[in-house]
Amino acid sequence: MAKKLYRSTTQRMLGGVCGGLAEYFDMDVSLVRLMFVGVCMVTAVLPMTFFYIISWIVVPAERPKP
């Protein structure tokens, strides 16, 4: 079965996008958040803010595990 990208409901601070990316790529969520902040600083914050908001809208939340 292919992996799918979902927003995390357990590893979330704001929308769960970074938590979902960390779970998808099997990485530490803190590392993904630090990389996101680093890219925000390099790209003058606005493009990555738009990326995060669009990802928050487009990527579905993960389903609760029974």
N, CA, C and O atoms as a MOPAC input file, in Angstrom:
PM7 MOZYME 1SCF
protein

 N      0.84000 1    -1.17500 1     0.00000 1
 C      0.00000 1     0.00000 1     0.00000 1
 C      0.88900 1     1.24300 1     0.00000 1
 O      1.87000 1     1.30300 1     0.74100 1
 N      0.55900 1     2.20700 1    -0.80500 1
 C      1.33900 1     3.43200 1    -0.91300 1
 C      1.08100 1     4.34100 1     0.28900 1
 O     -0.02600 1     4.40400 1     0.82200 1
 N      2.14600 1     5.04300 1     0.69600 1
 C      1.99000 1     5.99200 1     1.79100 1
 C      1.24200 1     7.21200 1     1.28700 1
 O      1.39200 1     7.61300 1     0.13300 1
 N      0.43600 1     7.80000 1     2.16100 1
 C     -0.28000 1     9.02500 1     1.82900 1
 C      0.08700 1    10.10100 1     2.83300 1
 O      0.37300 1     9.81900 1     3.99600 1
 N      0.07200 1    11.32800 1     2.36600 1
 C      0.39100 1    12.46700 1     3.21300 1
 C     -0.87200 1    12.95900 1     3.89200 1
 O     -1.86000 1    13.27700 1     3.23100 1
 N     -0.83400 1    13.02000 1     5.21700 1
 C     -1.93400 1    13.54000 1     6.01700 1
 C     -1.38100 1    14.55300 1     7.00600 1
 O     -0.21500 1    14.47900 1     7.39400 1
 N     -2.22200 1    15.50300 1     7.41300 1
 C     -1.85100 1    16.39300 1     8.50900 1
 C     -1.94300 1    15.58700 1     9.79400 1
 O     -2.89900 1    14.83800 1     9.99400 1
 N     -0.98200 1    15.73200 1    10.64100 1
 C     -0.94500 1    14.98000 1    11.88700 1
 C     -1.92800 1    15.56000 1    12.89900 1
 O     -2.05300 1    16.77700 1    13.03700 1
 N     -2.61300 1    14.68000 1    13.59600 1
 C     -3.49300 1    15.13000 1    14.67300 1
 C     -2.82100 1    14.97600 1    16.03100 1
 O     -3.29900 1    15.51600 1    17.02800 1
 N     -1.71300 1    14.24000 1    16.07200 1
 C     -1.01200 1    14.04200 1    17.34000 1
 C      0.22100 1    14.92500 1    17.46500 1
 O      0.53700 1    15.38200 1    18.56400 1
 N      0.92600 1    15.17700 1    16.36500 1
 C      2.15300 1    15.97700 1    16.37200 1
 C      1.88200 1    17.35500 1    15.77900 1
 O      2.55000 1    17.75900 1    14.82700 1
 N      0.92700 1    18.07000 1    16.32000 1
 C      0.56900 1    19.35400 1    15.74800 1
 C      0.82500 1    20.49200 1    16.72700 1
 O      0.66400 1    20.34800 1    17.93900 1
 N      1.22600 1    21.61900 1    16.16700 1
 C      1.34000 1    22.84500 1    16.94600 1
 C      0.33400 1    23.86100 1    16.42600 1
 O     -0.32500 1    24.55600 1    17.20000 1
 N      0.22800 1    23.93600 1    15.10800 1
 C     -0.71000 1    24.86800 1    14.50100 1
 C     -1.70700 1    24.07500 1    13.65800 1
 O     -2.85600 1    23.90000 1    14.06300 1
 N     -1.28500 1    23.60200 1    12.51000 1
 C     -2.20200 1    22.87900 1    11.63400 1
 C     -1.85600 1    21.41600 1    11.45500 1
 O     -2.66600 1    20.65900 1    10.91900 1
 N     -0.68400 1    20.99500 1    11.88300 1
 C     -0.27500 1    19.60700 1    11.74900 1
 C      0.45600 1    19.29500 1    10.45700 1
 O      0.73800 1    18.13200 1    10.17100 1
 N      0.77100 1    20.33100 1     9.66100 1
 C      1.43300 1    20.10900 1     8.37900 1
 C      2.85000 1    19.57100 1     8.58100 1
 O      3.22500 1    18.58000 1     7.95400 1
 N      3.62800 1    20.20000 1     9.43300 1
 C      4.99900 1    19.73500 1     9.68300 1
 C      4.99800 1    18.35100 1    10.33400 1
 O      5.85000 1    17.51700 1    10.02800 1
 N      4.05300 1    18.11200 1    11.22100 1
 C      3.93800 1    16.78900 1    11.84100 1
 C      3.61100 1    15.72100 1    10.81900 1
 O      4.14400 1    14.61300 1    10.88200 1
 N      2.73800 1    16.04500 1     9.87600 1
 C      2.39800 1    15.10200 1     8.81100 1
 C      3.57500 1    14.83100 1     7.88700 1
 O      3.80600 1    13.69100 1     7.48400 1
 N      4.32300 1    15.88200 1     7.55000 1
 C      5.51200 1    15.69900 1     6.72600 1
 C      6.55200 1    14.84100 1     7.44100 1
 O      7.20200 1    13.99900 1     6.82200 1
 N      6.70400 1    15.05600 1     8.73400 1
 C      7.66400 1    14.26500 1     9.51200 1
 C      7.26500 1    12.79300 1     9.53100 1
 O      8.12000 1    11.91800 1     9.39400 1
 N      5.99200 1    12.51700 1     9.69800 1
 C      5.52700 1    11.12700 1     9.68700 1
 C      5.68300 1    10.50900 1     8.29900 1
 O      6.05200 1     9.34100 1     8.18100 1
 N      5.40700 1    11.27900 1     7.25300 1
 C      5.50500 1    10.77200 1     5.88300 1
 C      6.94400 1    10.40900 1     5.53500 1
 O      7.19500 1     9.35600 1     4.94800 1
 N      7.89600 1    11.28300 1     5.89600 1
 C      9.30100 1    11.04700 1     5.57700 1
 C     10.04900 1    10.31600 1     6.68700 1
 O     11.26000 1    10.12200 1     6.58400 1
 N      9.34900 1     9.90800 1     7.74600 1
 C      9.92200 1     9.17400 1     8.87400 1
 C     11.10500 1     9.94700 1     9.47500 1
 O     12.21100 1     9.42400 1     9.61200 1
 N     10.83300 1    11.20200 1     9.82400 1
 C     11.83600 1    12.08700 1    10.41900 1
 C     11.32300 1    12.59400 1    11.76400 1
 O     10.14800 1    12.43200 1    12.09500 1
 N     12.20700 1    13.20100 1    12.51900 1
 C     11.82600 1    13.82800 1    13.77400 1
 C     11.06900 1    15.11900 1    13.46300 1
 O     11.50500 1    15.91200 1    12.62800 1
 N      9.94800 1    15.32600 1    14.12600 1
 C      9.11000 1    16.48900 1    13.85300 1
 C      9.83000 1    17.79700 1    14.18800 1
 O      9.60000 1    18.80900 1    13.52600 1
 N     10.68200 1    17.79200 1    15.18800 1
 C     11.43100 1    19.00500 1    15.53500 1
 C     12.38700 1    19.40200 1    14.41300 1
 O     12.56700 1    20.58900 1    14.13900 1
 N     12.99200 1    18.42300 1    13.77100 1
 C     13.89500 1    18.69100 1    12.65800 1
 C     13.13000 1    19.29200 1    11.48200 1
 O     13.61900 1    20.22400 1    10.84400 1
 N     11.95300 1    18.78100 1    11.18700 1
 C     11.13600 1    19.32000 1    10.09600 1
 C     10.72400 1    20.75500 1    10.40600 1
 O     10.74900 1    21.61300 1     9.52300 1
 N     10.35100 1    21.01700 1    11.63700 1
 C      9.97100 1    22.38700 1    12.02600 1
 C     11.15700 1    23.34600 1    11.91700 1
 O     10.99900 1    24.47500 1    11.45300 1
 N     12.33800 1    22.90400 1    12.34000 1
 C     13.52800 1    23.74700 1    12.22300 1
 C     13.87600 1    24.02200 1    10.76600 1
 O     14.25900 1    25.13900 1    10.41800 1
 N     13.74400 1    23.00500 1     9.90900 1
 C     14.00200 1    23.21500 1     8.48300 1
 C     12.98300 1    24.18700 1     7.89700 1
 O     13.33600 1    25.03000 1     7.07300 1
 N     11.73200 1    24.07900 1     8.31100 1
 C     10.69600 1    24.98600 1     7.82300 1
 C     11.00200 1    26.42400 1     8.22600 1
 O     10.88100 1    27.33400 1     7.40600 1
 N     11.39500 1    26.63700 1     9.47400 1
 C     11.73600 1    27.98100 1     9.94200 1
 C     12.97000 1    28.50200 1     9.20500 1
 O     13.02600 1    29.67800 1     8.84700 1
 N     13.95300 1    27.64000 1     8.97800 1
 C     15.14300 1    28.04800 1     8.23700 1
 C     14.81200 1    28.48400 1     6.81500 1
 O     15.31800 1    29.50000 1     6.33800 1
 N     13.96600 1    27.71900 1     6.14200 1
 C     13.56400 1    28.09000 1     4.78600 1
 C     12.73600 1    29.36900 1     4.81300 1
 O     12.83500 1    30.18800 1     3.89900 1
 N     11.92500 1    29.55000 1     5.84600 1
 C     11.16100 1    30.79900 1     5.99200 1
 C     12.09500 1    31.99600 1     6.07700 1
 O     11.84000 1    33.02800 1     5.45600 1
 N     13.16100 1    31.87100 1     6.83200 1
 C     14.09300 1    32.98600 1     6.99200 1
 C     14.82200 1    33.29800 1     5.68700 1
 O     15.08600 1    34.46200 1     5.38600 1
 N     15.14500 1    32.26900 1     4.91800 1
 C     15.86400 1    32.46500 1     3.66600 1
 C     14.96000 1    33.06300 1     2.58600 1
 O     15.41000 1    33.87500 1     1.77800 1
 N     13.68700 1    32.66300 1     2.57400 1
 C     12.77200 1    33.11400 1     1.51400 1
 C     11.92200 1    34.30100 1     1.93600 1
 O     10.92100 1    34.59200 1     1.28100 1
 N     12.27500 1    34.97600 1     2.97500 1
 C     11.57600 1    36.18300 1     3.43900 1
 C     10.17200 1    35.89200 1     3.96600 1
 O      9.27500 1    36.71700 1     3.78800 1
 N      9.96200 1    34.77400 1     4.59300 1
 C      8.78600 1    34.36700 1     5.35400 1
 C      7.49100 1    34.25200 1     4.52700 1
 O      6.78900 1    33.25000 1     4.65800 1
 N      7.16100 1    35.21300 1     3.70700 1
 C      5.87000 1    35.23800 1     3.02400 1
 C      5.59700 1    34.02100 1     2.13500 1
 O      4.50400 1    33.46200 1     2.23200 1
 N      6.52200 1    33.57300 1     1.27000 1
 C      6.21800 1    32.40100 1     0.44300 1
 C      5.94000 1    31.13600 1     1.26000 1
 O      5.03400 1    30.37300 1     0.92600 1
 N      6.69800 1    30.91400 1     2.30800 1
 C      6.49700 1    29.71300 1     3.11800 1
 C      5.21700 1    29.81500 1     3.94300 1
 O      4.59200 1    28.79700 1     4.23900 1
 N      4.82300 1    31.02200 1     4.31400 1
 C      3.55800 1    31.19900 1     5.01200 1
 C      2.40200 1    30.81100 1     4.09300 1
 O      1.46700 1    30.13100 1     4.51500 1
 N      2.47100 1    31.24600 1     2.83500 1
 C      1.44800 1    30.85000 1     1.86400 1
 C      1.45100 1    29.34200 1     1.65200 1
 O      0.39000 1    28.72300 1     1.58700 1
 N      2.65300 1    28.73900 1     1.54200 1
 C      2.75900 1    27.29200 1     1.38300 1
 C      2.09500 1    26.56700 1     2.55500 1
 O      1.36000 1    25.60100 1     2.35100 1
 N      2.35100 1    27.02700 1     3.77400 1
 C      1.79200 1    26.37900 1     4.95100 1
 C      0.26900 1    26.49100 1     4.97000 1
 O     -0.42200 1    25.51300 1     5.25500 1
 N     -0.25000 1    27.67000 1     4.67000 1
 C     -1.69900 1    27.87400 1     4.69400 1
 C     -2.37700 1    27.03800 1     3.60600 1
 O     -3.41300 1    26.42000 1     3.85300 1
 N     -1.79900 1    27.01700 1     2.41200 1
 C     -2.37000 1    26.20200 1     1.33600 1
 C     -2.29300 1    24.72400 1     1.68400 1
 O     -3.24100 1    23.98200 1     1.42800 1
 N     -1.17800 1    24.28100 1     2.26600 1
 C     -1.04600 1    22.88200 1     2.68400 1
 C     -2.06400 1    22.53700 1     3.76000 1
 O     -2.61400 1    21.43600 1     3.76600 1
 N     -2.31600 1    23.46200 1     4.66000 1
 C     -3.27900 1    23.25400 1     5.73200 1
 C     -4.67500 1    23.02200 1     5.15200 1
 O     -5.44800 1    22.21900 1     5.67500 1
 N     -4.98800 1    23.73000 1     4.07000 1
 C     -6.29900 1    23.60400 1     3.43700 1
 C     -6.38200 1    22.34100 1     2.57800 1
 O     -7.39400 1    21.64100 1     2.61200 1
 N     -5.32500 1    22.03900 1     1.80500 1
 C     -5.37800 1    20.98800 1     0.81200 1
 C     -5.13500 1    19.58200 1     1.39600 1
 O     -5.81300 1    18.62900 1     1.01300 1
 N     -4.19100 1    19.45700 1     2.30200 1
 C     -3.82500 1    18.13900 1     2.84700 1
 C     -4.87300 1    17.72500 1     3.88300 1
 O     -5.13900 1    18.46700 1     4.82900 1
 N     -5.46300 1    16.55000 1     3.70700 1
 C     -6.48900 1    16.11700 1     4.66100 1
 C     -5.88300 1    15.70200 1     5.99900 1
 O     -4.73100 1    15.27300 1     6.07000 1
 N     -6.67300 1    15.83600 1     7.04700 1
 C     -6.24300 1    15.39600 1     8.37400 1
 C     -6.27300 1    13.87200 1     8.42600 1
 O     -7.09900 1    13.23300 1     7.77500 1
 N     -5.35800 1    13.30000 1     9.21300 1
 C     -5.33400 1    11.84400 1     9.31700 1
 C     -6.56100 1    11.36400 1    10.06800 1
 O     -7.10300 1    12.06100 1    10.92600 1
 N     -6.97600 1    10.17900 1     9.73100 1
 C     -8.13600 1     9.59700 1    10.38200 1
 C     -7.73800 1     9.04200 1    11.72600 1
 O     -6.64100 1     8.50400 1    11.87700 1
 N     -8.62200 1     9.16600 1    12.71700 1
 C     -8.28300 1     8.60700 1    14.04300 1
 C     -8.11100 1     7.09000 1    13.95000 1
 O     -8.86300 1     6.39800 1    13.26400 1
 N     -7.10900 1     6.60800 1    14.65400 1
 C     -6.84300 1     5.15800 1    14.66600 1
 C     -7.74100 1     4.49400 1    15.70000 1
 O     -7.84400 1     4.95500 1    16.83700 1
 N     -8.38600 1     3.41000 1    15.29500 1
 C     -9.30900 1     2.73500 1    16.23700 1
 C     -8.61700 1     2.04600 1    17.37400 1
 O     -9.27600 1     1.44800 1    18.22500 1

